[in-house]
Amino acid sequence: MKKIRIIIGRSEDHYGAYAENVEKINGAGATVEEVKQSVLETIELLQTFDDKNIPAALKGEYQIIWKFDVESFLQYYKGIFSQTGIARLTGINEKQLNHYASGLKKPRPAQAKKIENALHKLGTELLAVEL
């Protein structure tokens, strides 16, 4: 199955997105939900084109991967994950995470991967929970 990687980023007044590996796919919105919807509408529109103008990745089955930069992720999920909780999960200093969330500093790739791995581990643990 083909994977379409959508990069979501935040500016001062909105979110924007583009496909990292497929041309013609992009979106924008005031919230992450709006930008995701915008991307999905773009994909629907592209699929109405004649066959030779539809990106090859959209022919057949595909999976969309939503990829955030660290700042956008921390801002978007701040009502769900506290910086204290993320610091506990990752071992990264809370003050440093606040710098990442505000855009004051950008994490090194190794730090971003550390955050991603900790979140994936948490997700795996949560998938095994039964209530």
Secondary structure, DSSP 8 states (H G I E B T S, - for coil): -EEEEEEEEE-SS-EEEEESSSTT-EEEESSHHHHHHHHHHHHHHHTTS-GGGS-GGGSS-EEEEEEE-HHHHHHHTTTTS-HHHHHHHH---HHHHHHHHHTSS---HHHHHHHHHHHHHHHHHHHT---
